[in-house]
Amino acid sequence: MSYDTNNDFSNWIYNRYVESLRKKDLRTTIIFLDVLEKYISSGLTDRKFSIYRRHANGLLKTIYKAQKTGKSDKLQLTGKEWTEEFERKISDYKKQLTDMNLSEETIQQLVTEKKMNYGND
């Protein structure tokens, strides 16, 4: 697996963290959190990596904020994986509505509403 930028690697670590949370695998969750922390503190120390460090710190802050508020289970994937998951869930939702024999206008309205409220359900 190759990464175009260091943000891709940070996103990959974060996404594995979120997936292990969803699976309720505490050991793996702690490992990925530790890897992200170590990556920031030792892998992104040079000044030329400040943009990547800022991005990774933002992901880490998101994790800490979710832990503090008790909403860790609401964390979403990030980057390309988020887009793929979003498209897959929206198409599944649309198929489910089609199977319910709803009108095309109603389906479009419900799909639009689902897109606007994605992640809040």
N, C-alpha and C positions, 0 to 999 in steps of 0.2 A: 504494500500500500504506500503510495507516495503522496506527498502533500505539497500543494502549490505555495501555500503561505503558512506561517506559523499559526494563523487564525484557524486554519483547517484542523491542525492538530489539537488546539485548545477546544474547538467545537467537538471534535471526536471524543476527547476525554469527557467533556461535559455531557455529551449524549450517552455515553456508556454509563455515566453516573445516573442520569435520569432513567435509563432502562433498568439498571439494577434496583433503583428505588421502586419502580413499577412492579418488578418481580419480587420485591421485599427481601432482597439478598443483602443483608446488612454488611457482611464481610466485604463483598465486592464494592458496595457503596463507599465504605470507608477507604478502601484501597484507591479508588478513582479520585476521591476527594483529596487524599494525600498526594497522589501523583500530580494533580492540578496545582496544588500548593507548592510542591517541590519544583515543578516546571517553571512556575512564576519566579520563585526565589533563586533558582540556580540556572535555569536554561534561558531566561530572558533578562539577564542582568545588564548586558551591554546597552549603551544609549541608543544604538541603531535599532534595537528591538522595542523601543518605547511604545510604539503604536500597538504592537502585538501584546505587550505586557498590559497595556490599558484595556484591551479587549478581554484578555484572560482574567484580569482583576474584576471586570464587570460581570463575567460569568460567575466568579467566586462570590461576589457580593450578592448576586441573585440567589445562589445556593444558601448563603448565610441568612439572608432575609427570609427566605422560604422556611428555613429551619426555625428561625426565631418566631415567626408568625404561625407556625404549625401547618403550613400549606405546602410542604415538600411534595406531596402527592399531586399537586397541581402544576408542577414544573413541566414545561414543554421542551421538546427537542429544539435544536438551533441549526441554522445553516441549511444546507441542501436536504438533510434528513428531515427537517421540519416541513419543508416544502413537499417532499414526497409523502410524508405521513398525512399532511393536510389534504393533498389531492386524493389520496386513497380513501380517507374517511369521508370526504365530501362525495366522491363517486359512489361509495357504499351507501351513504345516506340517500342519494338520489335514486339508486336502484331500489332501496327499501320503499321509498315513496311511490315509485313506479309500480312496484308489486302490490301496493295498496289501491291501485286503480284510481289515483287522484288525477285531476285535470293538469295539463301541462303548465297552465298559468299558476295554479296552486303550488305545483312542484317547484317552479322557478322562484316563487315568493318564499317558500320555506327554505330552499337551498340558499338564497341570498341572506335570509335571516340567520341561518346556521353559520354561514361564512362570517357574518358580522360579529356573531357571539362566540366564535370558536375559541375554546380554551376556558370559557366561563361556565361551561355546563358540567 
